[in-house]
């Protein structure tokens, strides 16, 4: 793979929030789009972290007098984030993407100025790696090496 950009879902095809969105706006978007974690951007489009449904629920739990009209006045940047997803630059290696997808559902991608440009979903990484594994398996099966001959004759096969 020449570039991880082949696995990227571009910004225009992703769901994200601006950090000056209100809690109510975030709740409505989470409900409509059915996502549990989304990238959080500033007005200039810089990646600032992620916001999760859990972040909002913890905020609500800690506000004993919470009501929906209150949510219209609180910005999502004012909510504590339990764990923000790490981003990578667009020129990162596939191994760096893979390492982050072990702990994240997606990897936010940023340009050299930290502007959010899209995400790589864990599913895309797994599909790509499986495709590569299958290609190598097909080549390995086509070449008659001593190892392959042994595997073909092995009694446990």
C-alpha positions in Angstrom: 0.0 0.0 0.0 1.5 3.3 -1.1 -0.6 5.5 1.3 -3.2 5.0 4.0 -5.3 7.6 2.1 -6.7 4.6 0.2 -8.5 3.5 3.4 -9.8 7.0 4.4 -13.4 8.1 4.5 -13.1 11.8 3.6 -14.3 14.5 6.0 -17.4 15.3 3.8 -18.6 11.7 4.3 -18.1 11.7 8.1 -20.2 12.9 11.0 -18.4 15.4 13.3 -19.2 18.2 15.7 -17.7 21.6 16.3 -16.6 22.3 19.8 -19.0 25.3 20.0 -22.0 23.0 19.5 -24.3 22.8 22.4 -25.0 19.6 24.4 -28.6 19.6 23.0 -27.3 19.8 19.4 -24.8 16.9 20.1 -27.6 14.8 21.7 -29.8 15.3 18.7 -27.1 14.5 16.2 -26.0 11.4 18.2 -29.6 10.2 18.2 -30.2 10.8 14.5 -26.9 9.4 13.2 -26.6 6.5 15.8 -22.9 7.0 16.4 -21.3 6.6 19.8 -18.1 8.6 19.3 -17.4 11.5 16.9 -14.5 13.8 16.0 -14.6 17.2 17.6 -13.3 20.2 15.5 -12.7 23.9 16.2 -14.1 26.5 13.9 -11.0 26.4 11.7 -11.4 22.7 11.2 -8.6 21.6 13.5 -9.0 18.2 15.1 -9.5 18.7 18.9 -10.4 15.2 20.0 -13.5 13.1 20.2 -16.8 13.4 22.0 -18.7 10.2 23.1 -22.2 9.6 24.3 -20.5 8.5 27.5 -18.9 11.9 27.9 -22.3 13.5 27.7 -23.9 11.0 30.0 -21.2 11.5 32.6 -21.8 15.2 32.4 -25.6 14.8 32.8 -25.1 12.5 35.7 -22.9 15.0 37.5 -25.4 17.8 37.0 -28.1 17.0 39.5 -30.4 19.8 38.2 -29.9 18.9 34.5 -32.7 19.7 32.1 -32.9 20.0 28.4 -33.1 23.8 28.3 -29.8 23.8 30.3 -28.3 21.7 27.5 -29.0 24.5 25.1 -26.5 26.7 26.8 -23.6 24.3 27.5 -21.0 23.9 24.7 -19.5 20.4 24.1 -16.0 21.8 24.6 -16.9 22.4 28.2 -17.5 18.7 28.8 -14.8 16.5 30.2 -13.6 13.8 27.8 -13.0 10.4 29.3 -10.7 9.3 26.4 -10.2 11.2 23.2 -9.2 9.3 20.1 -5.6 9.9 18.9 -5.2 11.3 15.4 -2.6 10.6 12.8 -1.1 12.6 10.0 -2.0 11.6 6.5 1.5 10.2 5.8 1.4 7.8 8.8 2.2 4.2 8.2 -0.4 1.4 8.0 1.2 -0.1 11.2 0.5 3.1 13.1 -3.1 3.0 11.9 -3.4 -0.6 12.9 -1.9 0.0 16.3 -4.5 2.7 17.0 -7.4 0.6 15.7 -6.7 -1.9 18.4 -8.1 0.6 20.9 -10.2 2.9 18.7 -13.2 2.3 16.4 -11.7 4.8 13.9 -8.5 6.9 13.4 -9.0 10.6 12.7 -6.6 11.9 10.0 -5.2 15.4 9.9 -3.1 17.3 7.5 0.2 19.1 8.3 -1.7 21.9 10.0 -3.8 19.6 12.1 -7.0 20.2 10.0 -9.3 17.2 10.1 -9.5 15.6 6.7 -11.3 12.3 7.4 -11.2 9.0 9.3 -10.0 5.4 8.7 -12.5 3.0 10.2 -11.3 -0.2 12.0 -13.4 -2.2 9.5 -11.5 -0.8 6.5 -8.2 -1.8 8.1 -9.4 -5.3 8.9 -10.8 -5.8 5.4 -7.5 -4.6 3.8 -5.4 -6.8 6.0 -7.6 -9.8 5.3 -7.4 -9.1 1.6 -3.6 -8.9 1.8 -3.5 -12.2 3.9 -5.5 -13.9 1.2 -3.2 -12.6 -1.6 -0.2 -14.0 0.2 -2.0 -17.3 0.9 -2.9 -17.7 -2.8 0.8 -17.0 -3.8 2.0 -19.4 -1.1 -0.4 -22.1 -2.2 0.7 -21.7 -5.8 4.4 -22.1 -5.1 5.5 -25.7 -4.3 8.0 -25.2 -1.5 9.2 -27.8 1.0 7.1 -26.1 3.6 4.0 -26.2 1.4 4.6 -29.8 0.5 4.8 -30.7 4.1 1.6 -28.8 4.9 -0.3 -30.6 2.1 0.9 -34.0 3.3 0.5 -33.3 7.0 -1.9 -35.9 8.6 -3.7 -33.2 10.6 -4.8 -31.3 7.5 
